[in-house]
Amino acid sequence: MGKVRSERAKLGLVLLGFSTVFPTVFLAVFLAIFVTAAPLVGPAAAQSGEVPANASASRFGSGWQCDRGFQEAGGACVAIVIPANAFATRTSYGRGWECQRGFREVKETCIAVVVPDNAYLNASGVRWDCRRGYRQIDETCVEIKVPSNGYLTESNYGSGWECERGYRPTSDDCVAMDMPKNAHLDYSGTDWECDRPYERQLDRCVLP
C-alpha cells in the first residue's frame, strides 16, 4: 500500500511539474479529455437510473427503453401521435409510425392510394399495377386490343400482344405469312427460309 501511494505521489509531482512548465499544453490536454468524456454522462447516465412511466428495463445491460408507441424525450417517454390509418413501429428512432398498406404518407398523415379500375396494389403497398390485359395510360388502365390470330404477352412494354406463329404484325393486326414455293417458317414464326438445297433470293427460293 505504501509503495502504491509513493507511486501516486510521484505521478502527481510529474503532472504538477508538467503543468508548470507547459501550462498551455496541459490545459489543452485536460479540456480534450473532459470534452471526450462529457457525452458519457449524458443520456446513458440518465437512463441508468429509475425507469420512467411507459418504459421497460433494457434487456441488454443497464438502462431502459420506451415501450412501443412512446419515444424518449428529456428522460421521459411521451406518447407518439399516430395519425389515422397508421400503426406504431418498434423502432426507437424516426417518427415512430408507418402508414398501413394501401395508404401513403403526405405531410404527417396517411392518405388512401387511389387504385383505378382494372388495377391492384402491388407489393410496395403504396403503388398499383394494371391487371393482365390492360396497360397504364396516365392514371388509368386501358384494355389492350388483341387482334385476331394474336395473343397477350407478359410484357408491360410495346403493344402488349404478339402474333401467332405463321402471322406477322402490322400496326394493329396480324397478317398471314405469304411464303413462296419450297419454303417453310423459320424458328421465329414470323419469317420464312428456303428448303434445302434451295436458296433465298428476294421473295422466292431458287436452286443454287
C-alpha positions in Angstrom: 0.0 0.0 0.0 2.9 2.4 0.9 4.5 1.7 -2.4 1.3 2.5 -4.4 0.9 5.8 -2.5 4.5 6.6 -3.3 4.0 5.9 -7.0 0.8 8.1 -7.0 2.7 10.9 -5.3 5.5 10.7 -7.9 2.9 10.8 -10.7 1.2 13.9 -9.1 4.5 15.7 -8.9 5.2 14.9 -12.6 1.8 16.3 -13.6 2.3 19.3 -11.5 5.7 20.0 -13.0 4.3 19.4 -16.5 1.5 21.9 -15.9 4.0 24.5 -14.5 6.4 24.2 -17.5 3.8 23.7 -20.2 0.6 25.3 -18.9 -1.0 25.8 -22.3 -0.4 22.2 -23.5 -1.6 20.9 -20.1 -4.8 22.9 -20.3 -5.4 21.8 -23.9 -5.0 18.1 -23.0 -7.2 18.4 -19.9 -10.0 20.1 -22.0 -9.8 17.4 -24.7 -10.2 14.6 -22.1 -13.1 16.4 -20.4 -15.0 17.1 -23.7 -14.5 13.5 -24.9 -15.7 12.1 -21.6 -18.7 14.5 -21.3 -21.1 12.6 -23.5 -20.7 9.5 -21.3 -22.6 11.3 -18.5 -25.5 12.4 -20.8 -28.3 10.1 -22.0 -26.5 6.9 -20.8 -26.4 8.2 -17.3 -30.0 9.4 -17.5 -31.2 6.0 -18.5 -29.2 4.2 -15.8 -31.5 5.5 -13.0 -35.1 4.9 -12.2 -37.3 3.5 -15.1 -39.9 6.2 -16.1 -43.5 5.5 -16.9 -44.2 3.8 -20.2 -40.7 2.3 -20.3 -39.1 -1.1 -19.6 -35.7 -2.1 -18.3 -33.3 -2.8 -21.1 -32.8 -6.5 -21.8 -29.1 -5.7 -22.6 -27.2 -4.3 -19.7 -28.4 -1.3 -17.7 -30.8 1.5 -18.6 -34.3 1.4 -20.0 -36.2 1.8 -23.3 -39.6 3.3 -24.1 -42.5 0.9 -24.7 -44.0 0.6 -28.2 -46.0 3.7 -29.0 -43.7 6.0 -26.9 -40.5 7.9 -27.6 -37.8 9.2 -25.3 -37.8 13.0 -24.7 -35.9 14.7 -21.9 -35.5 11.5 -19.9 -39.2 10.6 -20.1 -41.4 8.5 -22.5 -44.0 10.5 -24.3 -46.8 9.1 -26.4 -46.3 9.1 -30.2 -49.1 10.9 -32.1 -50.2 8.3 -34.6 -52.4 9.5 -37.5 -55.5 7.7 -38.8 -54.7 4.6 -40.9 -51.2 4.2 -39.4 -49.6 1.9 -36.8 -46.8 2.2 -34.3 -43.4 0.8 -35.3 -41.0 -1.0 -33.0 -38.0 1.3 -33.7 -36.7 3.8 -31.3 -35.8 6.4 -34.0 -37.7 8.2 -36.7 -41.3 9.3 -36.5 -42.3 6.0 -34.8 -45.2 5.1 -37.1 -45.9 3.8 -40.7 -48.9 4.1 -42.9 -51.0 0.9 -43.3 -51.0 -0.9 -46.6 -53.0 1.0 -49.2 -52.1 4.4 -47.7 -49.2 6.7 -48.3 -47.6 9.4 -46.1 -48.5 13.0 -47.0 -47.4 15.7 -44.5 -47.6 13.6 -41.4 -50.9 12.0 -42.4 -51.8 8.8 -44.3 -53.8 9.3 -47.5 -55.5 6.4 -49.3 -53.9 5.2 -52.5 -56.4 5.7 -55.3 -56.4 2.4 -57.3 -58.2 2.8 -60.7 -60.5 0.2 -62.3 -58.7 -2.9 -63.6 -55.7 -2.4 -61.3 -54.4 -3.7 -58.0 -52.0 -2.7 -55.2 -48.5 -4.1 -55.9 -46.1 -5.4 -53.3 -45.0 -2.0 -52.2 -48.4 -1.3 -50.7 -48.3 2.3 -52.0 -48.3 1.8 -55.8 -50.5 0.0 -58.2 -50.2 -2.1 -61.4 -52.7 -2.8 -64.2 -54.2 -6.2 -64.4 -53.2 -8.5 -67.2 -54.9 -7.4 -70.5 -54.7 -3.8 -69.5 -52.0 -1.1 -69.8 -51.3 2.1 -67.8 -52.1 5.4 -69.5 -51.7 8.3 -67.1 -53.7 7.3 -64.0 -55.9 4.7 -65.7 -55.8 1.2 -67.0 -56.9 0.8 -70.6 -57.8 -2.5 -72.2 -55.3 -3.9 -74.7 -57.0 -4.7 -78.0 -55.6 -8.0 -79.2 -56.3 -8.7 -83.0 -57.4 -11.9 -84.5 -54.5 -14.5 -84.6 -52.8 -12.7 -81.8 -52.3 -13.3 -78.0 -51.4 -11.3 -74.9 -47.8 -11.1 -73.8 -46.5 -10.7 -70.2 -44.5 -7.6 -71.1 -45.5 -4.1 -69.8 -43.9 -2.5 -72.9 -44.7 -2.4 -76.6 -48.1 -3.3 -78.0 -48.9 -5.9 -75.3 -49.6 -8.6 -77.8 -47.8 -10.7 -80.4 -49.0 -12.7 -83.5 -49.4 -16.4 -83.6 -46.9 -18.4 -85.4 -47.3 -18.0 -89.2 -48.6 -14.5 -88.9 -46.7 -11.2 -88.9 -47.8 -8.0 -87.0 -48.9 -4.8 -88.7 -49.8 -1.7 -86.7 -52.9 -3.2 -85.2 -53.4 -6.6 -86.9 -51.9 -10.0 -87.6 -51.5 -10.9 -91.3 -50.8 -14.4 -92.6 -47.3 -15.0 -93.9 -47.1 -15.3 -97.7 -44.4 -17.9 -98.3 -43.0 -18.9 -101.7 -42.8 -22.4 -103.1 -40.1 -24.6 -101.5 -40.0 -22.6 -98.2 -41.1 -23.1 -94.6 -41.5 -21.0 -91.5 -38.3 -20.2 -89.6 -37.8 -20.5 -85.8 -39.2 -17.1 -85.2 -42.6 -18.0 -86.7 -42.8 -14.5 -88.4 -40.5 -15.2 -91.4 -39.5 -18.0 -93.7 -36.5 -19.7 -95.1 -35.9 -22.0 -98.1 -35.9 -25.8 -98.0 -32.6 -27.4 -98.8 -31.0 -27.2 -101.3 -32.8 -24.0 -102.3 -31.5 -20.6 -101.5 -33.4 -17.4 -100.8 -33.4 -14.7 -103.5 -35.6 -11.7 -102.6 -39.1 -13.3 -102.2 -38.5 -16.7 -103.7 -36.5 -19.9 -103.3 -34.2 -21.0 -106.2 -31.7 -23.7 -106.8 -28.0 -22.7 -106.5 
